[in-house]
Amino acid sequence: MAWFAVYTKSRCEKQVALDLEALGIECYCPINKVKRKWSDRTKWVEEPLFRSYVFVNIDYVTENVTVRKARNVVNFVYWLSKPAQIQEEEILAIKSFLTDFVNVEVIGTSVKVGDFITIKSGVFEGKRAKVQSFKNKKEVRLIIESMGYELVAHLA
């Protein structure tokens, strides 16, 4: 058993999760509470954290066909020609993060702590630098390395 990312049709994440659960497949659709403002009101709504993605915990060899045949499932997400496997620790970290924070923002990451970068402007233009850390007292950040995402919660 391992966690895999499944790509769904647009705006069908919650329904895919319900359909997969009805088929006996363990799945996880991370739900984010977001404050939305309309012209006449402001309201907290629940929406999927990752658009068009649901995670399934399956034995890929025996259950991948069942997942693929579920309504509104497009396909598994692939990385280097293999289904993208998500670490159990990362799924647990997402669950814990969403329990502690609301209004979480998903940002694709390209630079990590320990990476070397070349400065493109300013006094140090052209110099290489090693990323030591990201600091901001008004944000809490959680990096999901295998997916290339960084979750950001803005604190009041």
C-alpha distance (Angstrom), angle and dihedral (degrees) to the residues before:
residue distance angle dihedral
M1 . . .
A2 3.79 . .
W3 3.79 138.5 .
F4 3.80 117.8 -103.1
A5 3.80 132.5 -178.6
V6 3.81 116.6 -119.9
Y7 3.81 122.7 -161.0
T8 3.83 114.1 -137.8
K9 3.76 136.3 -170.1
S10 3.78 113.6 -86.4
R11 3.82 115.1 -73.6
C12 3.82 92.7 1.3
E13 3.81 99.4 102.5
K14 3.82 97.3 109.5
Q15 3.81 93.1 44.9
V16 3.81 92.0 48.4
A17 3.82 89.6 52.1
L18 3.81 90.8 51.1
D19 3.82 92.3 46.9
L20 3.82 92.7 48.6
E21 3.81 91.5 48.9
A22 3.82 88.7 51.4
L23 3.82 87.6 54.9
G24 3.82 90.2 52.9
I25 3.81 95.5 -105.4
E26 3.81 117.0 139.8
C27 3.79 106.8 -128.7
Y28 3.78 141.1 164.3
C29 3.78 127.5 -150.4
P30 3.83 106.6 -177.1
I31 3.81 108.5 -135.0
N32 3.80 120.9 -154.6
K33 3.81 124.0 -160.7
V34 3.81 107.7 -136.1
K35 3.78 130.9 180.0
R36 3.83 110.0 -127.1
K37 3.77 125.2 -169.8
W38 3.77 125.4 -150.1
S39 3.79 127.3 179.6
D40 3.81 91.9 -94.7
R41 3.83 104.4 29.4
T42 3.78 149.4 9.4
K43 3.79 119.3 -130.9
W44 3.81 140.9 173.6
V45 3.82 110.1 -120.0
E46 3.78 132.5 -177.3
E47 3.78 117.0 -126.9
P48 3.80 135.2 162.4
L49 3.80 113.5 -84.2
F50 3.81 92.6 -143.4
R51 3.80 113.3 42.1
S52 3.83 112.6 -129.8
Y53 3.82 95.0 0.9
V54 3.80 133.4 110.5
F55 3.80 125.3 171.8
V56 3.81 121.7 -134.1
N57 3.81 128.8 -165.8
I58 3.79 104.8 -147.9
D59 3.77 147.1 135.3
Y60 3.80 94.1 -103.7
V61 3.81 95.8 -153.1
T62 3.80 95.5 56.1
E63 3.82 104.1 27.6
N64 3.81 107.3 35.1
V65 3.81 93.4 93.5
T66 3.82 91.5 53.0
V67 3.81 90.3 52.4
R68 3.82 93.5 46.3
K69 3.82 91.8 51.6
A70 3.81 93.6 53.1
R71 3.79 114.8 113.1
N72 3.86 114.5 -90.0
V73 3.82 94.4 8.6
V74 3.79 110.1 132.4
N75 3.81 100.8 -176.1
F76 3.76 145.3 -62.4
V77 3.78 116.7 -71.6
Y78 3.80 110.2 -108.4
W79 3.80 130.2 -151.1
L80 3.83 118.3 -173.0
S81 3.82 91.0 -10.6
K82 3.82 93.3 -55.0
P83 3.82 129.8 97.1
A84 3.82 108.0 -89.2
Q85 3.79 107.4 -106.8
I86 3.81 116.7 -155.2
Q87 3.80 120.2 -151.4
E88 3.82 117.2 -115.1
E89 3.82 89.1 -128.8
E90 3.81 90.4 58.1
I91 3.82 92.7 51.4
L92 3.82 89.5 49.6
A93 3.82 90.6 47.3
I94 3.82 91.2 52.6
K95 3.82 90.9 48.9
S96 3.79 91.9 48.8
F97 3.82 93.0 45.3
L98 3.80 92.5 51.3
T99 3.81 90.3 48.2
D100 3.81 90.9 55.4
F101 3.81 100.2 39.3
V102 3.81 140.3 39.3
N103 3.80 130.5 -161.6
V104 3.82 91.8 37.3
E105 3.79 118.6 179.5
V106 3.82 124.1 -147.6
I107 3.80 116.6 -141.5
G108 3.81 125.8 178.9
T109 3.80 110.1 -123.3
S110 3.75 127.7 -143.9
V111 3.82 101.9 163.2
K112 3.81 124.3 57.1
V113 3.78 135.2 -176.1
G114 3.79 106.1 -82.1
D115 3.81 95.1 29.8
F116 3.77 120.8 124.7
I117 3.80 117.5 -127.6
T118 3.79 135.5 -177.1
I119 3.80 114.9 -128.6
K120 3.82 109.2 -126.2
S121 3.80 102.4 -166.1
G122 3.78 143.9 14.3
V123 3.78 132.1 42.6
F124 3.81 93.3 -35.0
E125 3.81 96.2 46.4
G126 3.79 112.2 156.6
K127 3.82 94.5 16.3
R128 3.81 121.1 124.7
A129 3.79 117.6 -127.0
K130 3.81 135.2 -175.2
V131 3.79 116.0 -129.8
Q132 3.82 106.2 -122.9
S133 3.83 102.0 176.5
F134 3.77 145.9 -35.3
K135 3.81 114.8 -115.6
N136 3.74 130.2 -173.6
K137 3.79 121.7 140.5
K138 3.81 92.4 -152.2
E139 3.80 96.6 56.5
V140 3.80 136.4 60.5
R141 3.79 113.9 -154.6
L142 3.80 132.7 -162.9
I143 3.81 119.4 -176.7
I144 3.81 119.7 -148.8
E145 3.80 99.5 -161.8
S146 3.80 101.9 -174.1
M147 3.81 91.1 53.8
G148 3.81 97.6 39.4
Y149 3.80 93.6 -124.3
E150 3.76 135.4 128.4
L151 3.80 120.0 -157.2
V152 3.80 115.4 -146.3
A153 3.81 126.3 -166.6
H154 3.81 116.5 -170.0
L155 3.80 113.0 -143.2
A156 3.81 122.8 -148.2
